[in-house]
């Protein structure tokens, strides 16, 4: 055994180990390898065992799992010139590793930047009332705009969710006054409807009594009916 361990044999083992290290890759189920041979794209491989040409092939690993991009708060001017601060989250995944590597320098950074731009663009086309009351429709439009932008990078946008919409203090006070006025208006309408219903009942009762005078006698206790009083 000692005779086998010579400098030459040790060097051979080291060289073989280096070659093996550069020739074999193991990719997980959610990973793909974009392979370049002397700088030229030769294909997408994986998952599992991937064999490469040592010192000739290079790979870029691509994660196919769903990623979430938190869009930092954006100052947006709505269609009716109201300044709001909005932040959202985007759920997306890579569906084409080749385009994700060859089509853009950093697909994660590029997608996040596109999401910020799409958010400002989509919200700038709606007024504040639409933004607050029809948020699902606004988010759907935002997702459509963003999907069209990142599709060429091999990215699929699964969902966009708006996390928070912050209004200026002056707008909050104005909305509070508006809500209070709306509540008062509804209360007056309900009160007026009650008064009207009561009046209609009185009119109906008066018509009935005028047509059937005997009906008025039914309202008296038995001892007071027929014009008599209890002695």
C-alpha positions in Angstrom: 0.0 0.0 0.0 2.8 2.4 0.9 4.5 1.6 -2.4 1.4 2.8 -4.3 1.4 6.2 -2.6 3.9 8.0 -4.8 3.9 11.6 -5.9 2.9 10.6 -9.4 -0.1 8.5 -8.2 -1.2 11.2 -5.9 -1.1 13.7 -8.7 -3.2 11.4 -10.9 -5.8 11.0 -8.2 -6.0 14.8 -7.7 -6.3 15.4 -11.4 -9.0 12.8 -11.7 -10.9 14.3 -8.8 -10.7 17.8 -10.3 -12.0 16.4 -13.6 -14.8 14.6 -11.9 -15.8 17.6 -10.0 -16.0 19.7 -13.2 -17.7 17.0 -15.2 -20.6 16.1 -12.9 -23.4 18.2 -11.5 -26.5 17.0 -9.5 -29.6 19.2 -9.9 -32.6 19.1 -7.6 -36.1 18.6 -9.0 -36.8 22.3 -9.0 -33.5 23.3 -10.7 -32.4 23.5 -14.3 -28.9 24.1 -15.8 -28.4 26.4 -18.7 -25.2 25.0 -20.3 -22.6 27.0 -22.2 -19.8 25.4 -24.1 -16.9 27.7 -24.7 -19.4 30.6 -24.3 -22.0 29.3 -26.6 -25.4 28.1 -25.4 -25.9 24.3 -26.0 -29.0 23.5 -24.0 -31.0 23.2 -20.8 -30.4 20.2 -18.7 -31.7 18.6 -15.4 -33.0 17.7 -13.0 -30.8 14.8 -11.7 -27.3 13.9 -12.9 -25.8 16.3 -15.5 -22.5 15.4 -17.3 -20.3 18.2 -18.5 -17.1 18.5 -20.4 -14.5 19.5 -17.8 -13.1 23.1 -18.3 -15.2 23.5 -21.4 -18.8 23.6 -20.2 -20.2 26.1 -17.7 -23.6 26.1 -16.3 -26.0 28.7 -14.8 -28.5 27.2 -12.3 -32.1 28.4 -12.6 -34.6 28.0 -9.7 -38.1 27.1 -11.0 -39.9 27.6 -7.7 -42.3 30.4 -7.0 -40.7 33.6 -5.8 -42.2 36.6 -4.1 -41.1 40.1 -4.9 -42.0 42.7 -2.3 -42.5 46.0 -4.2 -41.3 48.8 -1.9 -43.8 51.6 -1.2 -44.4 53.7 -4.3 -45.6 57.3 -4.4 -48.4 57.3 -7.1 -50.5 60.1 -8.5 -54.0 58.8 -9.3 -56.0 60.0 -12.3 -57.8 62.6 -10.2 -54.4 64.0 -8.9 -54.4 62.4 -5.5 -51.1 61.4 -4.1 -51.1 57.9 -2.5 -48.4 55.5 -1.3 -48.9 52.0 -2.3 -46.9 48.8 -1.9 -47.6 45.3 -3.2 -46.2 41.8 -3.6 -45.7 39.9 -6.8 -45.7 36.1 -7.0 -43.9 34.8 -10.1 -41.8 31.9 -11.4 -39.5 31.1 -14.3 -41.0 28.9 -16.9 -38.3 29.2 -19.6 -34.8 29.0 -18.2 -33.2 29.7 -21.6 -34.9 33.1 -22.0 -34.4 33.9 -18.3 -30.7 33.6 -18.7 -30.1 34.7 -22.3 -32.8 37.4 -22.4 -31.9 39.6 -19.4 -28.9 40.2 -17.2 -30.6 39.6 -13.8 -34.1 38.3 -14.2 -34.9 38.8 -10.5 -33.8 42.5 -10.4 -35.4 43.2 -13.8 -38.8 41.7 -12.7 -38.8 43.8 -9.5 -38.1 46.9 -11.5 -40.8 46.1 -14.0 -43.3 45.5 -11.2 -42.6 49.0 -9.7 -43.0 50.6 -13.1 -46.2 48.7 -13.9 -47.6 49.6 -10.4 -47.2 53.3 -11.0 -48.5 53.1 -14.6 -51.6 51.0 -13.7 -52.6 53.1 -10.7 -52.0 56.4 -12.6 -54.9 55.5 -14.9 -57.6 55.1 -12.2 -59.1 57.6 -9.7 -59.0 57.3 -6.0 -62.6 56.0 -5.7 -61.8 53.2 -8.1 -58.6 52.3 -6.3 -60.3 52.0 -3.0 -63.6 50.4 -4.0 -62.6 48.2 -7.0 -59.2 47.0 -5.9 -59.6 43.5 -7.4 -60.1 45.0 -10.9 -57.1 47.3 -10.5 -54.9 44.4 -9.4 -56.1 42.4 -12.4 -55.1 45.2 -14.8 -51.8 45.5 -13.0 -51.1 41.8 -13.3 -51.9 41.9 -17.1 -49.6 44.8 -17.7 -46.7 43.2 -15.7 -47.2 39.8 -17.3 -46.9 41.3 -20.8 -43.6 42.9 -19.8 -41.9 39.9 -18.3 -43.2 37.2 -20.6 -40.3 37.7 -23.0 -37.9 36.9 -20.1 -39.4 33.5 -19.5 -41.2 34.6 -16.4 -44.9 33.9 -15.5 -46.7 36.2 -13.1 -49.0 34.1 -10.9 -50.5 36.7 -8.7 -50.2 40.4 -7.6 -51.6 41.5 -4.3 -51.8 45.0 -3.0 -50.7 45.2 0.6 -51.4 48.7 1.7 -52.7 52.0 0.3 -51.7 55.0 2.4 -53.5 58.3 2.0 -52.4 61.8 3.0 -53.8 63.0 6.3 -55.8 65.8 4.6 -57.4 63.2 2.4 -58.1 60.9 5.3 -59.9 63.7 7.1 -61.9 64.6 3.9 -63.0 61.0 3.5 -64.0 60.8 7.2 -66.1 63.9 6.8 -67.6 62.5 3.6 -68.4 59.2 5.3 -70.0 61.0 8.3 -72.1 63.1 5.9 -73.2 59.9 4.1 -74.2 58.3 7.4 -76.3 61.3 8.3 -77.9 61.3 4.9 -78.9 57.7 5.2 -80.2 58.2 8.7 -82.4 61.1 7.5 -83.7 59.0 4.6 -84.5 56.1 6.9 -86.3 58.5 9.3 -88.3 60.0 6.5 -89.2 56.6 5.2 -90.5 55.7 8.6 -92.5 58.9 8.9 -94.0 58.3 5.4 -94.9 54.7 6.3 -96.6 55.9 9.5 -98.5 58.6 7.6 -99.7 56.1 5.0 -100.9 53.8 7.8 -102.9 56.7 9.4 -104.4 57.6 6.0 -105.4 54.0 5.4 -107.0 53.9 8.9 -108.9 57.1 8.4 -110.3 55.9 5.1 -111.4 52.6 6.7 -113.1 54.5 9.6 -114.8 56.8 7.1 -116.2 53.8 5.2 -117.0 51.7 8.2 -117.8 53.8 11.3 -118.5 50.7 13.3 -114.7 50.0 13.1 -114.1 52.9 15.4 -116.3 51.2 18.1 -114.0 48.2 18.1 -111.3 50.4 19.5 -113.3 51.0 22.7 -113.5 48.6 25.7 -116.7 46.6 25.8 -118.2 48.7 28.6 -117.9 51.9 26.5 -119.3 50.6 23.3 -122.8 51.6 22.0 -122.4 55.1 23.5 -122.8 53.9 27.1 -120.5 54.4 30.2 -120.0 52.0 33.0 -121.9 53.0 36.1 
